[in-house]
């Protein structure tokens, strides 16, 4: 089940009515992130708002937050105190300091670039209680490179099947309509 956190309850309800017909997802509107403390959360920020969505007091130890979405200068959703408590991972520090959540912190705020973890030059999560944040501003070349790496790593194994990824929805404005189609089984 996905719980959607939104402060625009009226707009959220309208979106849920449209998606209720698709049984692939069980979506339920949340009351807003500010109504509870998150102690076990794999989060993803997808808002296009320039508003504080999560404050430090709302997030417990051991949480990982994927801070993704429409990034641009002067738009942040995570409280600065929350970022300062966390180990922050980024794709490219120079760009993230302009567009990402860390733009609100000092220019020398320590971050770890994702490539450093992948190459073994830096550690990822260092303890189960560590708060971690991936402040992602997004790079298409990263997505493409990751997909190529995964394709090459599993080619010739039982974990690899070619799948047509080009969507052809009956209604191009309703991508959730694709979820009701037959699922591709994942090999055991």
Backbone as a chain_set.jsonl record, in Angstrom:
{"seq": "XXXXXXXXXXXXXXXXXXXXXXXXXXXXXXXXXXXXXXXXXXXXXXXXXXXXXXXXXXXXXXXXXXXXXXXXXXXXXXXXXXXXXXXXXXXXXXXXXXXXXXXXXXXXXXXXXXXXXXXXXXXXXXXXXXXXXXXXXXXXXXXXXXXXXXXXXXXXXXXXXXXXXXXXXXXXXXXXXXXXXXXXXXXX", "coords": {"N": [[0.841, -1.179, 0.0], [0.501, 2.235, -0.752], [0.906, 5.201, 0.971], [-0.229, 8.336, 0.568], [0.933, 11.472, 1.262], [-0.43, 14.528, 1.765], [-1.179, 17.971, 1.843], [-3.151, 19.236, 0.526], [-6.022, 18.32, 0.725], [-8.532, 18.275, -0.632], [-7.816, 18.328, -3.361], [-6.324, 15.989, -3.398], [-8.247, 14.018, -2.835], [-9.774, 14.097, -5.2], [-7.918, 13.12, -7.051], [-7.605, 10.546, -6.045], [-10.13, 9.406, -6.444], [-10.158, 9.039, -9.217], [-8.147, 7.142, -9.455], [-9.033, 4.954, -8.042], [-10.241, 3.016, -9.582], [-8.279, 1.37, -10.518], [-6.881, -1.569, -9.683], [-4.311, -2.282, -9.09], [-3.01, -0.655, -7.353], [-3.266, 0.302, -3.936], [-4.275, 3.011, -2.794], [-4.243, 5.465, -0.276], [-5.274, 8.459, 1.133], [-3.075, 10.47, 3.086], [-2.948, 12.259, 6.238], [-1.245, 14.314, 6.198], [2.191, 14.982, 6.571], [2.946, 16.23, 8.919], [1.421, 15.29, 11.003], [2.393, 13.092, 12.343], [5.164, 11.219, 13.742], [7.87, 9.855, 11.984], [9.345, 6.835, 12.179], [10.199, 4.566, 10.918], [10.816, 4.605, 7.818], [10.885, 4.676, 4.371], [11.313, 7.135, 2.479], [10.0, 9.335, -0.024], [10.178, 12.383, -1.476], [7.991, 14.041, -3.438], [6.957, 16.429, -4.12], [5.98, 19.496, -5.709], [6.104, 21.781, -4.426], [7.181, 24.786, -2.747], [7.759, 24.459, 0.132], [8.008, 23.578, 3.616], [8.018, 20.256, 4.101], [8.878, 18.099, 5.641], [9.996, 18.211, 8.953], [12.677, 18.274, 11.354], [11.86, 17.213, 13.827], [9.927, 15.415, 13.096], [11.066, 13.118, 12.147], [12.473, 10.09, 12.947], [15.295, 8.138, 14.263], [17.323, 6.135, 12.033], [15.943, 6.355, 9.678], [15.551, 6.522, 6.148], [15.539, 8.895, 3.617], [14.485, 9.568, 0.414], [14.947, 12.271, -1.277], [13.401, 13.577, -3.754], [12.205, 15.068, -6.804], [10.697, 18.017, -8.24], [13.22, 19.953, -8.625], [14.723, 23.122, -7.982], [16.346, 26.339, -7.803], [15.799, 28.033, -4.704], [13.669, 26.437, -3.88], [12.802, 24.288, -1.452], [12.077, 21.435, 0.587], [12.712, 19.991, 2.841], [13.494, 20.458, 6.24], [16.181, 22.468, 7.405], [17.484, 21.706, 9.782], [16.914, 18.986, 9.884], [18.394, 18.037, 7.689], [20.961, 18.64, 8.651], [21.233, 16.786, 10.693], [21.624, 14.434, 9.364], [23.376, 11.964, 7.328], [24.202, 13.009, 4.25], [23.663, 12.216, 0.925], [24.533, 12.747, -2.456], [24.163, 13.314, -6.039], [25.825, 14.989, -7.641], [27.707, 17.278, -6.192], [28.118, 20.048, -6.722], [25.965, 20.851, -8.413], [23.793, 20.09, -6.804], [24.032, 21.774, -4.638], [23.018, 24.092, -5.679], [20.411, 23.481, -6.634], [19.262, 21.474, -5.021], [18.084, 20.133, -1.818], [20.102, 20.832, -0.055], [20.825, 23.407, -0.693], [20.065, 25.305, 1.117], [21.88, 25.242, 3.143], [25.175, 25.83, 4.576], [27.863, 26.517, 2.302], [29.971, 24.776, 2.6], [28.901, 22.519, 3.746], [29.118, 19.149, 4.622], [28.86, 16.577, 2.211], [28.235, 13.416, 0.606], [29.162, 12.11, -2.398], [27.363, 10.025, -4.59], [28.791, 8.309, -6.309], [31.109, 7.942, -4.894], [30.413, 6.185, -2.863], [29.669, 3.944, -4.374], [32.136, 3.281, -5.518], [33.617, 2.564, -3.353], [35.085, 4.443, -1.983], [33.876, 5.937, -0.035], [31.77, 5.403, 2.809], [28.469, 4.006, 2.911], [25.416, 3.831, 4.547], [26.173, 3.79, 7.949], [25.298, 2.767, 10.36], [22.452, 1.121, 11.884], [20.806, 3.021, 13.064], [21.392, 5.387, 11.875], [20.458, 8.383, 10.311], [19.713, 8.925, 6.996], [19.894, 10.709, 3.926], [19.088, 10.973, 0.559], [19.738, 13.364, -1.542], [18.498, 14.053, -4.296], [18.873, 15.473, -7.441], [18.65, 14.705, -9.979], [19.75, 13.239, -12.978], [19.699, 12.456, -16.279], [21.638, 10.965, -17.613], [22.713, 9.453, -15.577], [20.596, 7.729, -14.94], [20.412, 6.299, -17.35], [22.992, 5.169, -17.442], [22.97, 3.574, -15.129], [20.94, 1.764, -15.796], [22.121, 0.51, -18.034], [24.338, -0.687, -16.794], [23.057, -2.486, -15.013], [21.669, -4.061, -16.89], [23.836, -5.259, -18.268], [24.985, -6.649, -16.138], [23.122, -8.642, -15.496], [22.59, -9.951, -17.834], [22.096, -12.904, -19.661], [21.46, -14.386, -17.45], [18.913, -15.812, -15.29], [17.578, -13.642, -14.472], [17.043, -11.804, -16.382], [15.051, -10.461, -18.822], [13.93, -9.243, -21.881], [11.975, -6.383, -22.08], [9.421, -4.436, -23.416], [9.57, -1.105, -22.988], [8.226, 1.096, -23.826], [5.502, 2.963, -23.36], [2.08, 2.589, -24.248], [-0.515, 3.868, -23.7], [-4.135, 3.752, -23.547], [-5.322, 6.116, -22.872], [-3.373, 8.776, -22.925], [-3.118, 10.702, -20.957], [-3.586, 9.461, -18.6], [-1.642, 7.73, -16.963], [-1.755, 5.937, -14.87], [-3.617, 4.132, -15.681], [-2.239, 2.172, -17.027], [-1.418, 0.434, -15.075], [-3.314, -1.468, -14.548], [-3.008, -3.411, -16.429], [-1.785, -6.667, -17.541], [0.582, -8.061, -15.369], [4.167, -8.432, -15.458], [5.743, -11.354, -14.622], [8.148, -11.78, -12.017], [11.158, -13.494, -12.028], [11.945, -16.196, -9.776]], "CA": [[0.0, 0.0, 0.0], [1.161, 3.527, -0.759], [0.172, 6.248, 1.668], [0.112, 9.616, -0.026], [0.85, 12.561, 2.219], [-0.727, 15.76, 1.041], [-1.91, 18.976, 2.593], [-4.267, 19.657, -0.308], [-6.916, 17.17, 0.837], [-9.559, 18.29, -1.67], [-7.171, 17.909, -4.605], [-5.927, 14.595, -3.256], [-9.442, 13.176, -2.96], [-10.12, 14.014, -6.621], [-6.959, 12.229, -7.698], [-7.872, 9.181, -5.601], [-11.348, 8.909, -7.102], [-9.767, 8.596, -10.555], [-7.258, 5.988, -9.385], [-9.686, 3.848, -7.355], [-10.619, 1.972, -10.531], [-7.124, 0.531, -10.836], [-6.672, -2.424, -8.524], [-2.894, -2.552, -8.868], [-2.554, 0.174, -6.236], [-4.194, 0.604, -2.858], [-3.857, 4.355, -2.386], [-5.056, 6.081, 0.762], [-4.698, 9.773, 1.44], [-2.585, 10.707, 4.431], [-3.433, 13.498, 6.833], [-0.158, 15.283, 6.126], [3.344, 14.452, 7.295], [3.096, 16.891, 10.201], [0.562, 14.681, 12.008], [3.003, 11.963, 13.027], [6.609, 11.056, 13.674], [8.214, 8.73, 11.133], [10.493, 6.129, 12.73], [10.629, 3.569, 9.938], [10.27, 5.193, 6.605], [11.684, 4.879, 3.173], [10.489, 8.212, 1.976], [10.302, 9.99, -1.281], [9.486, 13.656, -1.597], [7.657, 14.247, -4.842], [6.174, 17.653, -4.207], [6.492, 20.604, -6.508], [5.889, 22.949, -3.582], [8.298, 25.4, -2.034], [7.236, 24.472, 1.495], [8.596, 22.573, 4.505], [7.194, 19.063, 4.164], [9.365, 17.345, 6.791], [10.865, 18.897, 9.906], [13.546, 17.362, 12.078], [11.128, 16.535, 14.902], [9.024, 14.43, 12.514], [11.813, 11.989, 11.603], [13.241, 9.375, 13.95], [16.564, 7.55, 13.835], [17.29, 4.99, 11.134], [15.097, 6.627, 8.522], [16.193, 6.957, 4.903], [14.65, 9.732, 2.818], [14.852, 9.883, -0.962], [14.403, 13.598, -1.568], [13.372, 13.711, -5.212], [11.083, 15.885, -7.252], [10.979, 19.171, -9.079], [14.229, 20.773, -7.954], [15.122, 24.391, -8.574], [16.797, 27.275, -6.772], [14.814, 28.607, -3.789], [12.593, 25.502, -3.541], [13.232, 23.191, -0.59], [10.983, 20.819, 1.337], [13.221, 19.427, 4.082], [13.993, 21.413, 7.213], [17.647, 22.5, 7.481], [17.907, 20.927, 10.957], [16.832, 17.58, 9.484], [19.571, 17.786, 6.857], [22.166, 18.706, 9.484], [21.283, 15.554, 11.499], [21.74, 13.265, 8.492], [24.42, 11.783, 6.324], [23.534, 13.415, 3.011], [24.263, 11.692, -0.29], [24.101, 13.526, -3.624], [24.736, 12.861, -7.303], [26.899, 15.904, -8.031], [27.585, 18.288, -5.14], [28.035, 21.416, -7.259], [24.599, 21.114, -8.873], [22.857, 19.921, -5.695], [24.108, 22.982, -3.787], [22.213, 25.13, -6.335], [19.027, 23.068, -6.847], [18.762, 20.472, -4.083], [17.723, 20.515, -0.45], [21.255, 21.397, 0.658], [21.047, 24.811, -1.067], [19.772, 26.142, 2.268], [22.941, 25.064, 4.128], [26.459, 26.462, 4.263], [28.498, 25.995, 1.084], [30.905, 23.704, 2.945], [28.213, 21.417, 4.421], [29.667, 17.905, 4.052], [27.996, 15.629, 1.509], [28.936, 12.288, 0.0], [28.66, 11.87, -3.742], [26.951, 8.635, -4.745], [29.857, 7.541, -6.953], [32.104, 7.612, -3.877], [29.93, 4.978, -2.188], [29.751, 2.832, -5.325], [33.533, 2.92, -5.77], [34.248, 2.16, -2.097], [35.855, 5.55, -1.397], [33.128, 6.436, 1.124], [30.789, 4.448, 3.331], [27.048, 4.344, 2.834], [24.863, 3.834, 5.903], [27.184, 3.25, 8.858], [24.645, 2.106, 11.492], [20.999, 1.024, 11.673], [20.137, 4.216, 13.583], [21.81, 6.58, 11.147], [19.508, 9.052, 9.419], [20.349, 9.171, 5.707], [19.085, 11.412, 2.935], [19.611, 11.079, -0.798], [19.26, 14.634, -2.092], [18.634, 13.793, -5.727], [18.38, 16.492, -8.367], [18.341, 13.983, -11.204], [20.556, 13.313, -14.184], [19.267, 11.41, -17.203], [22.766, 10.099, -17.941], [22.837, 8.501, -14.478], [19.569, 6.705, -15.127], [20.813, 5.498, -18.488], [24.182, 4.4, -17.061], [22.564, 2.545, -14.167], [20.211, 0.731, -16.532], [23.085, -0.247, -18.841], [25.118, -1.517, -15.869], [22.2, -3.589, -14.571], [21.442, -4.941, -18.042], [25.049, -6.038, -18.502], [25.239, -7.51, -14.981], [22.195, -9.775, -15.439], [22.437, -10.555, -19.164], [22.452, -14.315, -19.679], [20.985, -15.044, -16.234], [17.452, -15.949, -15.219], [17.036, -12.355, -14.028], [17.012, -10.892, -17.514], [14.095, -10.62, -19.902], [13.696, -7.978, -22.565], [10.617, -5.888, -21.903], [9.174, -3.199, -24.14], [9.317, -0.062, -21.999], [7.521, 2.218, -24.419], [4.095, 2.887, -22.973], [1.086, 2.914, -25.272], [-1.797, 3.878, -22.981], [-5.339, 4.142, -24.282], [-5.475, 7.538, -22.553], [-2.022, 9.221, -22.557], [-3.154, 11.562, -19.77], [-3.849, 8.629, -17.433], [-0.621, 6.683, -16.924], [-2.14, 4.924, -13.894], [-4.386, 3.137, -16.404], [-1.342, 1.091, -17.428], [-1.189, -0.459, -13.955], [-4.3, -2.528, -14.561], [-2.659, -4.417, -17.436], [-1.133, -7.874, -17.023], [1.905, -7.845, -14.782], [5.239, -9.305, -15.899], [6.225, -12.066, -13.433], [9.565, -11.659, -11.689], [11.689, -14.845, -11.771], [12.345, -16.46, -8.382]], "C": [[0.885, 1.241, 0.0], [0.303, 4.48, 0.048], [0.679, 7.563, 1.105], [-0.096, 10.689, 1.016], [0.647, 13.841, 1.447], [-1.49, 16.712, 1.938], [-3.127, 19.475, 1.822], [-5.272, 18.51, -0.359], [-7.956, 17.137, -0.278], [-8.97, 17.816, -2.997], [-6.757, 16.456, -4.564], [-7.123, 13.678, -3.439], [-9.852, 13.016, -4.42], [-9.199, 13.061, -7.359], [-7.227, 10.78, -7.304], [-9.118, 8.602, -6.254], [-11.014, 8.342, -8.477], [-8.974, 7.292, -10.484], [-7.884, 4.778, -8.703], [-10.043, 2.709, -8.299], [-9.489, 0.998, -10.818], [-6.736, -0.273, -9.599], [-5.207, -2.713, -8.238], [-2.345, -1.743, -7.698], [-3.661, 0.307, -5.208], [-3.729, 1.932, -2.282], [-4.809, 4.882, -1.325], [-4.449, 7.436, 1.101], [-4.231, 9.849, 2.882], [-3.139, 12.017, 4.954], [-2.401, 14.603, 6.725], [0.97, 14.791, 7.009], [3.455, 15.028, 8.691], [2.268, 16.252, 11.31], [1.21, 13.517, 12.739], [4.517, 11.985, 12.879], [6.893, 9.794, 12.872], [9.478, 8.076, 11.679], [11.018, 5.057, 11.79], [10.021, 3.965, 8.611], [11.303, 5.151, 5.503], [10.895, 5.901, 2.393], [10.924, 8.709, 0.63], [9.498, 11.267, -1.342], [9.238, 13.95, -3.055], [6.927, 15.551, -5.078], [6.805, 18.646, -5.162], [6.318, 21.906, -5.732], [7.202, 23.52, -3.074], [7.821, 25.564, -0.6], [7.932, 23.396, 2.31], [7.624, 21.41, 4.623], [7.578, 18.231, 5.38], [10.269, 18.22, 7.648], [11.658, 17.853, 10.668], [12.784, 16.566, 13.134], [10.196, 15.442, 14.388], [9.728, 13.144, 12.101], [12.695, 11.381, 12.685], [14.534, 8.815, 13.401], [16.348, 6.376, 12.89], [16.461, 5.177, 9.886], [15.98, 6.962, 7.322], [15.161, 7.731, 4.103], [15.26, 9.915, 1.438], [14.19, 11.207, -1.286], [14.506, 13.839, -3.061], [12.231, 14.635, -5.594], [11.54, 17.019, -8.133], [11.935, 20.12, -8.379], [14.514, 22.048, -8.726], [15.615, 25.299, -7.46], [15.609, 27.846, -6.001], [13.636, 27.691, -3.485], [13.186, 24.36, -2.713], [12.047, 22.702, 0.217], [11.422, 20.24, 2.673], [13.795, 20.53, 4.96], [15.519, 21.333, 7.295], [18.16, 21.667, 8.652], [17.866, 19.425, 10.661], [18.048, 17.202, 8.642], [20.847, 17.745, 7.692], [22.32, 17.472, 10.372], [21.693, 14.335, 10.677], [23.082, 13.183, 7.785], [23.72, 12.034, 4.995], [24.345, 12.942, 1.809], [23.684, 12.45, -1.479], [24.692, 12.9, -4.89], [25.973, 13.686, -7.654], [26.771, 17.13, -7.131], [27.382, 19.7, -5.694], [26.612, 21.759, -7.708], [23.599, 21.031, -7.715], [22.885, 21.131, -4.77], [23.304, 24.141, -4.389], [20.736, 24.754, -6.335], [18.44, 22.184, -5.758], [18.404, 21.032, -2.722], [18.87, 21.215, 0.264], [21.556, 22.844, 0.268], [20.826, 25.747, 0.113], [20.852, 26.064, 3.355], [24.208, 25.785, 3.679], [27.108, 25.77, 3.069], [29.462, 24.853, 1.376], [30.247, 22.562, 3.723], [28.683, 20.107, 3.789], [28.593, 17.016, 3.431], [28.864, 14.519, 0.938], [28.328, 12.083, -1.377], [28.454, 10.368, -3.927], [28.055, 7.771, -5.357], [30.918, 7.127, -5.936], [31.708, 6.346, -3.11], [30.084, 3.778, -3.11], [31.182, 2.367, -5.553], [34.263, 2.476, -4.502], [35.076, 3.25, -1.442], [35.187, 6.142, -0.165], [32.124, 5.37, 1.543], [29.378, 4.937, 3.04], [26.518, 4.461, 4.259], [25.855, 3.147, 6.835], [26.601, 2.598, 10.102], [23.142, 2.055, 11.24], [20.235, 2.273, 12.145], [20.48, 5.488, 12.819], [20.69, 7.096, 10.25], [20.257, 9.36, 8.131], [19.363, 9.834, 4.756], [19.812, 11.368, 1.601], [18.965, 12.308, -1.409], [19.483, 14.595, -3.593], [18.063, 14.938, -6.55], [18.158, 15.905, -9.755], [19.235, 14.286, -12.384], [20.123, 12.17, -15.09], [20.415, 10.455, -17.526], [23.006, 9.084, -16.826], [21.833, 7.37, -14.628], [19.976, 5.746, -16.234], [22.007, 4.608, -18.132], [23.837, 3.28, -16.088], [21.819, 1.415, -14.874], [21.154, -0.124, -17.381], [23.905, -1.185, -17.962], [24.297, -2.728, -15.422], [21.932, -4.58, -15.695], [22.65, -5.841, -18.274], [25.306, -7.035, -17.373], [24.341, -8.749, -14.975], [21.982, -10.457, -16.787], [22.913, -12.006, -19.122], [22.054, -15.064, -18.415], [19.471, -15.189, -16.292], [16.794, -14.645, -14.789], [16.868, -11.359, -15.17], [15.976, -11.318, -18.535], [13.951, -9.268, -20.559], [12.224, -7.623, -22.436], [10.502, -4.585, -22.679], [8.769, -2.132, -23.128], [8.576, 1.141, -22.569], [6.03, 2.049, -24.127], [3.202, 3.27, -24.149], [-0.287, 2.913, -24.601], [-2.96, 4.275, -23.883], [-5.599, 5.632, -24.091], [-4.119, 8.054, -22.094], [-1.986, 10.141, -21.343], [-3.401, 10.778, -18.494], [-2.865, 7.471, -17.403], [-0.935, 5.618, -15.887], [-2.981, 3.827, -14.558], [-3.544, 1.964, -16.868], [-1.164, 0.061, -16.328], [-2.164, -1.627, -13.926], [-3.999, -3.63, -15.573], [-1.943, -5.595, -16.793], [0.273, -7.564, -16.543], [2.907, -8.83, -15.364], [5.773, -10.025, -14.669], [7.735, -11.886, -13.256], [10.083, -13.052, -11.371], [12.12, -14.992, -10.326], [13.84, -16.615, -8.268]], "O": [[1.908, 1.278, 0.684], [-0.907, 4.558, -0.169], [1.872, 7.86, 1.161], [-1.179, 10.803, 1.592], [1.448, 14.197, 0.583], [-2.354, 16.292, 2.708], [-4.031, 20.073, 2.405], [-5.366, 17.808, -1.365], [-8.235, 16.067, -0.819], [-9.572, 16.988, -3.68], [-6.828, 15.76, -5.576], [-7.023, 12.663, -4.129], [-10.236, 11.923, -4.839], [-9.648, 12.282, -8.2], [-7.093, 9.879, -8.133], [-9.146, 7.416, -6.584], [-11.524, 7.289, -8.859], [-9.113, 6.433, -11.354], [-7.328, 3.682, -8.774], [-10.14, 1.559, -7.87], [-9.736, -0.1, -11.317], [-6.313, 0.291, -8.59], [-4.897, -3.339, -7.224], [-1.323, -2.109, -7.117], [-4.839, 0.41, -5.552], [-2.886, 1.968, -1.385], [-6.027, 4.763, -1.453], [-3.244, 7.541, 1.33], [-4.901, 9.357, 3.79], [-3.73, 12.795, 4.205], [-2.672, 15.732, 7.132], [0.726, 14.241, 8.082], [4.009, 14.375, 9.575], [2.408, 16.646, 12.467], [0.619, 12.996, 13.685], [5.071, 12.668, 12.018], [6.228, 8.775, 13.06], [10.554, 8.674, 11.653], [12.189, 4.685, 11.875], [8.855, 3.688, 8.331], [12.453, 5.546, 5.692], [9.918, 5.566, 1.723], [12.065, 8.525, 0.206], [8.27, 11.238, -1.268], [10.184, 14.093, -3.83], [6.338, 15.748, -6.141], [8.015, 18.632, -5.389], [6.377, 22.994, -6.304], [8.208, 22.816, -2.986], [7.514, 26.674, -0.165], [8.399, 22.403, 1.752], [6.534, 21.557, 5.177], [6.706, 17.712, 6.076], [11.181, 18.878, 7.148], [11.331, 16.667, 10.622], [13.037, 15.375, 13.315], [9.722, 14.622, 15.174], [9.065, 12.172, 11.74], [13.547, 12.054, 13.265], [14.843, 8.987, 12.222], [15.317, 5.706, 12.942], [16.295, 4.237, 9.109], [17.022, 7.602, 7.463], [14.033, 7.271, 3.929], [16.401, 10.356, 1.303], [12.987, 11.251, -1.544], [15.549, 14.247, -3.572], [11.379, 14.943, -4.761], [12.632, 16.986, -8.701], [11.508, 20.994, -7.625], [14.543, 22.057, -9.957], [15.328, 25.05, -6.289], [14.551, 28.109, -6.573], [12.67, 28.146, -2.871], [13.978, 23.564, -3.219], [11.121, 23.462, 0.499], [10.588, 20.019, 3.551], [14.492, 21.423, 4.48], [16.083, 20.239, 7.259], [19.178, 20.988, 8.519], [18.713, 18.678, 11.152], [18.659, 16.157, 8.866], [21.716, 16.904, 7.459], [23.439, 17.143, 10.766], [22.069, 13.309, 11.243], [23.813, 14.165, 7.658], [22.755, 11.348, 4.657], [25.538, 13.223, 1.689], [22.493, 12.758, -1.509], [25.598, 12.069, -4.823], [27.039, 13.135, -7.93], [25.844, 17.925, -7.283], [26.557, 20.456, -5.181], [26.114, 22.845, -7.41], [22.658, 21.823, -7.656], [21.863, 21.476, -4.178], [22.947, 25.075, -3.672], [19.887, 25.605, -6.069], [17.221, 22.152, -5.592], [18.419, 22.243, -2.504], [18.64, 22.092, 1.097], [22.457, 23.454, 0.844], [21.34, 26.866, 0.118], [20.75, 26.744, 4.376], [24.298, 26.28, 2.556], [26.918, 24.572, 2.859], [29.743, 24.044, 0.492], [30.945, 21.726, 4.298], [28.654, 19.962, 2.567], [27.561, 16.741, 4.043], [30.079, 14.67, 0.806], [27.117, 11.903, -1.506], [29.263, 9.554, -3.481], [28.229, 6.62, -4.957], [31.555, 6.085, -6.091], [32.563, 5.536, -2.753], [30.566, 2.724, -2.695], [31.417, 1.177, -5.761], [35.417, 2.054, -4.577], [35.718, 2.993, -0.423], [35.847, 6.775, 0.659], [31.69, 4.548, 0.736], [29.133, 6.139, 2.938], [27.13, 5.134, 5.089], [26.324, 2.047, 6.543], [27.331, 1.934, 10.838], [22.614, 2.856, 10.468], [19.133, 2.54, 11.666], [19.916, 6.548, 13.09], [20.058, 6.33, 9.523], [21.317, 9.985, 8.163], [18.164, 9.556, 4.779], [20.999, 11.683, 1.517], [17.783, 12.293, -1.753], [20.513, 15.04, -4.098], [16.907, 15.324, -6.375], [17.545, 16.543, -10.61], [19.449, 15.444, -12.742], [20.184, 11.011, -14.68], [20.188, 9.257, -17.695], [23.456, 7.97, -17.095], [22.173, 6.198, -14.466], [19.893, 4.528, -16.075], [22.029, 3.429, -18.482], [24.351, 2.168, -16.207], [22.046, 0.241, -14.58], [21.003, -1.344, -17.44], [24.145, -2.336, -18.327], [24.784, -3.858, -15.448], [21.963, -5.793, -15.483], [22.501, -7.049, -18.456], [25.788, -8.141, -17.619], [24.758, -9.804, -14.496], [21.257, -11.449, -16.864], [23.994, -12.301, -18.613], [22.29, -16.269, -18.32], [18.832, -14.735, -17.24], [15.566, -14.56, -14.748], [16.577, -10.187, -14.931], [16.035, -12.433, -19.053], [13.859, -8.25, -19.873], [11.344, -8.456, -22.655], [11.386, -3.731, -22.607], [7.729, -2.254, -22.481], [8.328, 2.109, -21.849], [5.392, 1.106, -24.595], [3.531, 4.157, -24.937], [-1.125, 2.06, -24.896], [-2.797, 5.026, -24.845], [-6.035, 6.324, -25.011], [-3.737, 7.79, -20.954], [-0.921, 10.341, -20.758], [-3.425, 11.361, -17.41], [-3.214, 6.35, -17.776], [-0.438, 4.497, -15.998], [-3.047, 2.709, -14.046], [-4.071, 0.872, -17.084], [-0.796, -1.079, -16.611], [-1.866, -2.667, -13.339], [-4.661, -4.668, -15.576], [-1.541, -5.525, -15.631], [1.049, -6.893, -17.225], [2.537, -9.947, -15.725], [6.225, -9.359, -13.738], [8.489, -11.847, -14.228], [9.508, -13.736, -10.525], [12.602, -14.039, -9.714], [14.355, -16.842, -7.173]]}, "num_chains": 1, "name": "protein.A"}
